[in-house]
Amino acid sequence: MSIAGDLIRGHTDAIILARLLRSDSYGYEINKVISTLSGGRFELKEATLYTSFKRLEETGCIVSYWGGNGPGARRRYYSITPTGRQTCRRLLGEWQETKDIMDKLLEVEEET
């Protein structure tokens, strides 16, 4: 069973910020982790991912830099800022509140 993208898409910024709380990373790696953690049931489209990076950078939540000086292509890495940490806490709180409401709204009593 795959997860409907619409259920998660509105939380893209929170997902990215939560991943960056763990360590700096680049787009492909973040998407790979999302896919792995969701058991392959969810993956961000590249356009969605990079639009979110741009929005988060413009609002001061993340900064980017070029890395990967070894063999192979250089990558643009992203790092969370203090503003991003604060935003992440707020978004995670909003997610928890939404989840709590949905759990209550979708609760079904078994017929006897």
PyRosetta script that sets phi, psi and omega in degrees:
from pyrosetta import init, pose_from_sequence

init()
pose = pose_from_sequence("MSIAGDLIRGHTDAIILARLLRSDSYGYEINKVISTLSGGRFELKEATLYTSFKRLEETGCIVSYWGGNGPGARRRYYSITPTGRQTCRRLLGEWQETKDIMDKLLEVEEET")
pose.set_psi(1, 126.4)
pose.set_omega(1, 179.3)
pose.set_phi(2, -95.8)
pose.set_psi(2, 154.2)
pose.set_omega(2, -179.5)
pose.set_phi(3, -85.7)
pose.set_psi(3, 130.2)
pose.set_omega(3, 178.2)
pose.set_phi(4, -63.5)
pose.set_psi(4, 124.9)
pose.set_omega(4, -178.3)
pose.set_phi(5, -56.2)
pose.set_psi(5, -34.3)
pose.set_omega(5, -178.6)
pose.set_phi(6, -62.0)
pose.set_psi(6, -29.1)
pose.set_omega(6, -179.9)
pose.set_phi(7, -70.2)
pose.set_psi(7, -26.9)
pose.set_omega(7, -174.6)
pose.set_phi(8, -108.5)
pose.set_psi(8, -29.5)
pose.set_omega(8, -171.9)
pose.set_phi(9, -52.4)
pose.set_psi(9, -36.4)
pose.set_omega(9, -179.9)
pose.set_phi(10, -68.4)
pose.set_psi(10, -7.0)
pose.set_omega(10, -177.6)
pose.set_phi(11, -114.7)
pose.set_psi(11, 19.5)
pose.set_omega(11, -178.1)
pose.set_phi(12, -57.2)
pose.set_psi(12, -46.3)
pose.set_omega(12, -178.8)
pose.set_phi(13, -60.6)
pose.set_psi(13, -43.6)
pose.set_omega(13, 179.5)
pose.set_phi(14, -62.3)
pose.set_psi(14, -41.6)
pose.set_omega(14, 179.9)
pose.set_phi(15, -62.4)
pose.set_psi(15, -47.1)
pose.set_omega(15, -179.3)
pose.set_phi(16, -63.8)
pose.set_psi(16, -47.0)
pose.set_omega(16, 179.8)
pose.set_phi(17, -61.7)
pose.set_psi(17, -40.3)
pose.set_omega(17, 178.3)
pose.set_phi(18, -62.3)
pose.set_psi(18, -38.6)
pose.set_omega(18, 178.1)
pose.set_phi(19, -67.0)
pose.set_psi(19, -40.1)
pose.set_omega(19, -178.1)
pose.set_phi(20, -73.8)
pose.set_psi(20, -18.0)
pose.set_omega(20, 173.5)
pose.set_phi(21, -62.5)
pose.set_psi(21, -30.4)
pose.set_omega(21, -179.4)
pose.set_phi(22, -75.7)
pose.set_psi(22, -43.2)
pose.set_omega(22, 179.4)
pose.set_phi(23, -175.0)
pose.set_psi(23, 160.7)
pose.set_omega(23, 173.7)
pose.set_phi(24, -60.3)
pose.set_psi(24, 150.3)
pose.set_omega(24, -178.0)
pose.set_phi(25, -159.3)
pose.set_psi(25, 175.5)
pose.set_omega(25, 178.2)
pose.set_phi(26, -122.7)
pose.set_psi(26, 165.0)
pose.set_omega(26, -170.7)
pose.set_phi(27, -52.6)
pose.set_psi(27, -52.1)
pose.set_omega(27, -177.3)
pose.set_phi(28, -60.4)
pose.set_psi(28, -41.9)
pose.set_omega(28, -178.7)
pose.set_phi(29, -64.9)
pose.set_psi(29, -42.8)
pose.set_omega(29, 178.9)
pose.set_phi(30, -61.9)
pose.set_psi(30, -44.9)
pose.set_omega(30, -179.4)
pose.set_phi(31, -64.7)
pose.set_psi(31, -36.8)
pose.set_omega(31, 178.1)
pose.set_phi(32, -64.0)
pose.set_psi(32, -42.3)
pose.set_omega(32, 177.7)
pose.set_phi(33, -64.1)
pose.set_psi(33, -42.5)
pose.set_omega(33, 178.5)
pose.set_phi(34, -59.3)
pose.set_psi(34, -45.8)
pose.set_omega(34, 179.1)
pose.set_phi(35, -62.6)
pose.set_psi(35, -44.3)
pose.set_omega(35, -179.3)
pose.set_phi(36, -64.4)
pose.set_psi(36, -48.7)
pose.set_omega(36, -177.9)
pose.set_phi(37, -65.6)
pose.set_psi(37, -27.4)
pose.set_omega(37, 179.1)
pose.set_phi(38, -91.5)
pose.set_psi(38, 8.5)
pose.set_omega(38, -179.1)
pose.set_phi(39, 64.6)
pose.set_psi(39, 29.5)
pose.set_omega(39, 179.9)
pose.set_phi(40, 78.6)
pose.set_psi(40, 7.3)
pose.set_omega(40, -177.1)
pose.set_phi(41, -89.6)
pose.set_psi(41, -10.8)
pose.set_omega(41, 179.8)
pose.set_phi(42, -144.8)
pose.set_psi(42, 136.5)
pose.set_omega(42, 176.1)
pose.set_phi(43, -149.0)
pose.set_psi(43, 137.2)
pose.set_omega(43, 178.5)
pose.set_phi(44, -79.7)
pose.set_psi(44, 141.0)
pose.set_omega(44, 172.7)
pose.set_phi(45, -69.1)
pose.set_psi(45, 147.0)
pose.set_omega(45, -177.1)
pose.set_phi(46, -56.4)
pose.set_psi(46, -43.0)
pose.set_omega(46, -179.8)
pose.set_phi(47, -62.0)
pose.set_psi(47, -40.8)
pose.set_omega(47, 179.0)
pose.set_phi(48, -64.5)
pose.set_psi(48, -44.7)
pose.set_omega(48, -179.2)
pose.set_phi(49, -60.4)
pose.set_psi(49, -50.3)
pose.set_omega(49, -175.7)
pose.set_phi(50, -75.5)
pose.set_psi(50, -26.0)
pose.set_omega(50, 172.6)
pose.set_phi(51, -66.1)
pose.set_psi(51, -40.8)
pose.set_omega(51, 178.0)
pose.set_phi(52, -65.5)
pose.set_psi(52, -43.3)
pose.set_omega(52, 176.4)
pose.set_phi(53, -56.6)
pose.set_psi(53, -45.5)
pose.set_omega(53, -178.7)
pose.set_phi(54, -62.2)
pose.set_psi(54, -45.6)
pose.set_omega(54, -179.8)
pose.set_phi(55, -62.7)
pose.set_psi(55, -44.3)
pose.set_omega(55, -179.0)
pose.set_phi(56, -66.4)
pose.set_psi(56, -34.7)
pose.set_omega(56, 178.0)
pose.set_phi(57, -70.4)
pose.set_psi(57, -41.7)
pose.set_omega(57, -179.9)
pose.set_phi(58, -64.4)
pose.set_psi(58, -30.3)
pose.set_omega(58, -179.7)
pose.set_phi(59, -91.9)
pose.set_psi(59, 4.1)
pose.set_omega(59, 176.0)
pose.set_phi(60, 79.0)
pose.set_psi(60, 14.7)
pose.set_omega(60, -179.8)
pose.set_phi(61, -81.5)
pose.set_psi(61, -27.9)
pose.set_omega(61, 179.0)
pose.set_phi(62, -138.9)
pose.set_psi(62, 160.5)
pose.set_omega(62, 170.5)
pose.set_phi(63, -127.7)
pose.set_psi(63, 155.5)
pose.set_omega(63, 179.7)
pose.set_phi(64, -120.6)
pose.set_psi(64, 156.5)
pose.set_omega(64, 176.6)
pose.set_phi(65, -154.3)
pose.set_psi(65, 159.5)
pose.set_omega(65, 179.7)
pose.set_phi(66, -89.3)
pose.set_psi(66, 133.5)
pose.set_omega(66, 179.5)
pose.set_phi(67, -136.9)
pose.set_psi(67, -178.3)
pose.set_omega(67, 178.6)
pose.set_phi(68, 84.7)
pose.set_psi(68, 55.3)
pose.set_omega(68, -178.0)
pose.set_phi(69, -74.9)
pose.set_psi(69, -9.2)
pose.set_omega(69, 179.5)
pose.set_phi(70, -75.5)
pose.set_psi(70, -167.3)
pose.set_omega(70, 178.6)
pose.set_phi(71, -62.6)
pose.set_psi(71, 147.0)
pose.set_omega(71, -179.2)
pose.set_phi(72, 102.3)
pose.set_psi(72, -177.5)
pose.set_omega(72, -175.9)
pose.set_phi(73, -73.1)
pose.set_psi(73, 146.4)
pose.set_omega(73, 171.7)
pose.set_phi(74, -73.8)
pose.set_psi(74, 149.0)
pose.set_omega(74, -179.3)
pose.set_phi(75, -123.4)
pose.set_psi(75, 151.0)
pose.set_omega(75, 174.4)
pose.set_phi(76, -91.1)
pose.set_psi(76, 115.6)
pose.set_omega(76, 179.4)
pose.set_phi(77, -96.2)
pose.set_psi(77, 154.2)
pose.set_omega(77, 179.0)
pose.set_phi(78, -122.9)
pose.set_psi(78, 142.3)
pose.set_omega(78, -178.9)
pose.set_phi(79, -132.2)
pose.set_psi(79, 138.5)
pose.set_omega(79, -179.5)
pose.set_phi(80, -79.7)
pose.set_psi(80, 144.2)
pose.set_omega(80, 179.2)
pose.set_phi(81, -102.8)
pose.set_psi(81, 171.0)
pose.set_omega(81, 173.8)
pose.set_phi(82, -56.0)
pose.set_psi(82, -39.6)
pose.set_omega(82, 176.0)
pose.set_phi(83, -62.0)
pose.set_psi(83, -40.1)
pose.set_omega(83, 178.6)
pose.set_phi(84, -64.4)
pose.set_psi(84, -38.4)
pose.set_omega(84, 177.9)
pose.set_phi(85, -63.1)
pose.set_psi(85, -43.4)
pose.set_omega(85, 178.7)
pose.set_phi(86, -64.5)
pose.set_psi(86, -44.3)
pose.set_omega(86, 178.7)
pose.set_phi(87, -62.7)
pose.set_psi(87, -41.0)
pose.set_omega(87, 179.3)
pose.set_phi(88, -61.0)
pose.set_psi(88, -45.7)
pose.set_omega(88, 178.2)
pose.set_phi(89, -58.2)
pose.set_psi(89, -43.6)
pose.set_omega(89, 179.8)
pose.set_phi(90, -63.5)
pose.set_psi(90, -46.2)
pose.set_omega(90, -178.6)
pose.set_phi(91, -65.5)
pose.set_psi(91, -37.6)
pose.set_omega(91, 177.6)
pose.set_phi(92, -66.4)
pose.set_psi(92, -36.2)
pose.set_omega(92, 175.2)
pose.set_phi(93, -64.7)
pose.set_psi(93, -41.5)
pose.set_omega(93, 177.7)
pose.set_phi(94, -64.1)
pose.set_psi(94, -40.2)
pose.set_omega(94, 178.2)
pose.set_phi(95, -61.8)
pose.set_psi(95, -45.8)
pose.set_omega(95, -178.6)
pose.set_phi(96, -62.5)
pose.set_psi(96, -41.1)
pose.set_omega(96, 178.3)
pose.set_phi(97, -63.5)
pose.set_psi(97, -44.6)
pose.set_omega(97, 178.0)
pose.set_phi(98, -61.9)
pose.set_psi(98, -44.5)
pose.set_omega(98, 179.2)
pose.set_phi(99, -60.9)
pose.set_psi(99, -44.0)
pose.set_omega(99, 179.0)
pose.set_phi(100, -61.2)
pose.set_psi(100, -43.3)
pose.set_omega(100, 178.9)
pose.set_phi(101, -63.8)
pose.set_psi(101, -46.4)
pose.set_omega(101, -179.5)
pose.set_phi(102, -62.5)
pose.set_psi(102, -40.6)
pose.set_omega(102, 177.3)
pose.set_phi(103, -58.2)
pose.set_psi(103, -41.4)
pose.set_omega(103, 179.6)
pose.set_phi(104, -70.3)
pose.set_psi(104, -42.2)
pose.set_omega(104, -177.9)
pose.set_phi(105, -69.0)
pose.set_psi(105, -29.5)
pose.set_omega(105, -177.1)
pose.set_phi(106, -97.4)
pose.set_psi(106, 1.3)
pose.set_omega(106, 179.6)
pose.set_phi(107, -65.9)
pose.set_psi(107, 130.3)
pose.set_omega(107, -178.7)
pose.set_phi(108, -121.6)
pose.set_psi(108, 133.3)
pose.set_omega(108, 175.3)
pose.set_phi(109, -87.4)
pose.set_psi(109, 136.4)
pose.set_omega(109, 178.2)
pose.set_phi(110, -72.3)
pose.set_psi(110, 137.7)
pose.set_omega(110, 176.7)
pose.set_phi(111, -76.2)
pose.set_psi(111, 142.1)
pose.set_omega(111, 179.4)
pose.set_phi(112, -105.9)
pose.dump_pdb("model.pdb")
